[in-house]
Amino acid sequence: MTEVWFLVIFVPSKKDLMRVYLDNSTIEPWFEAILIEGKHMKTPGFIQFLIVHKEIEKFISSFTVAELVEKLMFHTEKVRPFMKKLELIEGFVNTFQQTIPNLTIIEEEQAPNGQRGLFISVPELIQFTAKIGDIKDAIHVCIAKHEDLYLVTKDDNIGRVQDIYQRTVGMVGFMKAFE
């Protein structure tokens, strides 16, 4: 007798994706474009999708903002030196929050003991980092999991975490669910 194995891939529905955490990789191009091209920038398709779909609750975190600051101030050569200022990037984060309907920045969480901050489970952080190979991506997964949100990402290798945290979807699959 021959055994037959089937790979079952869970495809989230529109209903599943009404509350999402946006990985840095999904929004970083908007920030980069606005700093490099200014008024002449074309709004990326994914950002336009987020604007149109007001019904979706969208979340980023203060960690996302810190990651944007790092990338835009220290790792993007096309951004002119006079633009690499914390106040300017924070201003663009504020503009982004006003541009994207129903967007919340997770700044603090409250633990049962009353402590406040972004809480990361260290065992999960280590497990996710070992699976993904990137601590920053692992932190985003931890935040999404803690907040019980679907993680939307552009990164190919973050999909490796799906066997640990199934609520992960790529940008294309996310947008297709709303067609």
C-alpha positions as CSV (number, residue, x, y, z in Angstrom):
1,M,0.0,0.0,0.0
2,T,1.3,3.4,-0.9
3,E,1.2,6.3,1.5
4,V,0.1,9.7,0.1
5,W,0.9,12.9,1.9
6,F,-0.8,16.2,1.2
7,L,0.6,19.6,2.2
8,V,-2.3,21.7,3.6
9,I,-1.7,25.4,3.3
10,F,-4.0,27.6,5.3
11,V,-5.1,30.6,3.3
12,P,-6.6,33.3,5.5
13,S,-10.0,34.8,4.5
14,K,-11.0,38.4,4.4
15,K,-12.7,37.9,7.8
16,D,-9.4,36.6,9.3
17,L,-7.5,39.7,8.1
18,M,-9.5,42.5,9.6
19,R,-6.9,43.1,12.4
20,V,-3.3,43.1,11.1
21,Y,0.2,44.0,12.3
22,L,2.3,45.4,9.5
23,D,5.9,44.3,9.4
24,N,8.4,47.0,8.8
25,S,9.1,45.6,5.3
26,T,5.6,46.5,4.1
27,I,5.7,50.2,5.0
28,E,9.4,51.1,4.7
29,P,9.3,51.8,1.0
30,W,6.7,54.6,1.6
31,F,9.0,56.3,4.1
32,E,12.1,55.8,1.9
33,A,10.2,57.3,-1.1
34,I,8.9,60.3,0.7
35,L,12.4,61.1,2.1
36,I,14.1,60.6,-1.3
37,E,11.4,61.8,-3.8
38,G,9.4,64.1,-1.6
39,K,6.2,65.5,-3.2
40,H,7.0,63.8,-6.5
41,M,6.7,60.3,-5.0
42,K,4.2,57.8,-6.3
43,T,2.2,56.1,-3.6
44,P,3.2,52.4,-3.5
45,G,0.3,50.0,-4.4
46,F,0.3,48.4,-0.9
47,I,0.0,51.7,0.8
48,Q,-2.9,52.7,-1.5
49,F,-4.5,49.4,-0.6
50,L,-4.2,50.3,3.1
51,I,-5.7,53.7,2.5
52,V,-8.7,52.3,0.6
53,H,-9.5,49.6,3.1
54,K,-10.6,51.7,6.1
55,E,-12.4,48.7,7.6
56,I,-9.1,46.9,8.4
57,E,-7.6,47.6,11.8
58,K,-3.9,48.2,11.1
59,F,-1.1,48.2,13.7
60,I,2.6,48.9,13.8
61,S,4.6,49.3,17.0
62,S,7.1,51.7,18.5
63,F,9.7,49.0,17.6
64,T,8.6,49.5,14.0
65,V,9.3,53.3,14.4
66,A,12.7,52.6,15.9
67,E,13.5,50.2,13.0
68,L,12.5,52.9,10.5
69,V,14.7,55.5,12.3
70,E,17.7,53.0,12.1
71,K,17.1,52.3,8.4
72,L,16.5,55.8,7.2
73,M,19.1,57.6,9.2
74,F,21.9,55.1,9.0
75,H,21.4,52.6,6.1
76,T,19.8,54.5,3.2
77,E,22.4,56.2,1.1
78,K,19.9,58.1,-1.1
79,V,18.5,60.1,1.8
80,R,20.3,63.4,1.9
81,P,22.2,64.1,5.2
82,F,20.1,67.1,6.1
83,M,17.0,64.9,6.0
84,K,18.4,62.3,8.5
85,K,16.9,63.9,11.6
86,L,14.8,62.1,14.2
87,E,12.2,64.9,14.3
88,L,11.7,64.7,10.5
89,I,11.2,60.9,10.6
90,E,8.9,61.2,13.6
91,G,6.9,63.8,11.6
92,F,6.6,61.4,8.7
93,V,5.5,58.7,11.1
94,N,2.7,61.1,12.3
95,T,1.8,61.8,8.7
96,F,1.7,58.1,7.9
97,Q,-0.6,57.5,10.9
98,Q,-2.9,60.3,9.6
99,T,-2.8,59.0,6.0
100,I,-3.6,55.3,6.8
101,P,-7.1,55.1,8.2
102,N,-7.6,52.9,11.3
103,L,-3.9,52.7,12.1
104,T,-2.7,52.4,15.7
105,I,0.9,52.5,16.9
106,I,1.4,50.0,19.7
107,E,3.5,52.0,22.1
108,E,2.8,50.3,25.4
109,E,1.2,47.2,26.7
110,Q,0.1,46.6,30.2
111,A,1.1,43.4,31.9
112,P,-1.2,41.8,34.6
113,N,1.2,43.1,37.3
114,G,0.7,46.7,36.0
115,Q,4.1,47.1,34.3
116,R,4.0,48.9,30.9
117,G,6.1,48.5,27.8
118,L,6.4,46.2,24.8
119,F,6.5,42.7,26.2
120,I,8.4,40.1,24.4
121,S,8.5,36.5,25.5
122,V,12.2,35.6,25.6
123,P,11.6,31.9,24.9
124,E,9.5,32.7,21.9
125,L,11.9,35.4,20.7
126,I,14.7,32.8,20.8
127,Q,12.5,30.2,19.1
128,F,11.4,32.6,16.3
129,T,14.9,34.0,15.8
130,A,16.3,30.4,15.4
131,K,13.5,29.7,12.9
132,I,13.7,33.0,10.9
133,G,17.3,33.9,11.3
134,D,16.6,37.6,12.1
135,I,16.0,39.0,15.6
136,K,14.1,42.1,14.3
137,D,11.7,40.0,12.3
138,A,11.3,37.7,15.4
139,I,10.4,40.7,17.5
140,H,7.7,41.6,15.0
141,V,6.3,38.1,15.2
142,C,6.3,38.2,19.0
143,I,4.4,41.5,19.0
144,A,1.9,40.3,16.5
145,K,1.4,37.1,18.5
146,H,1.1,38.9,21.8
147,E,-1.5,41.2,20.3
148,D,-3.3,38.3,18.6
149,L,-2.9,40.0,15.2
150,Y,-2.2,38.6,11.7
151,L,1.3,39.5,10.7
152,V,1.5,40.9,7.2
153,T,5.0,40.8,5.7
154,K,7.0,41.2,2.5
155,D,9.9,39.2,3.8
156,D,10.2,35.8,2.1
157,N,12.1,34.1,5.0
158,I,9.6,35.2,7.7
159,G,7.2,32.6,6.2
160,R,9.4,30.0,7.9
161,V,7.7,30.9,11.2
162,Q,4.3,29.9,10.0
163,D,4.6,26.4,11.5
164,I,5.1,28.2,14.9
165,Y,2.8,31.2,14.3
166,Q,0.3,30.4,11.6
167,R,-1.2,33.9,11.6
168,T,1.4,35.1,9.1
169,V,0.5,36.2,5.5
170,G,2.5,37.9,2.7
171,M,1.4,41.2,1.2
172,V,0.1,39.7,-2.0
173,G,-2.0,37.1,-0.2
174,F,-3.3,39.8,2.2
175,M,-4.4,42.0,-0.7
176,K,-5.9,39.1,-2.7
177,A,-8.2,38.2,0.2
178,F,-10.0,41.5,-0.4
179,E,-10.5,41.2,-4.1
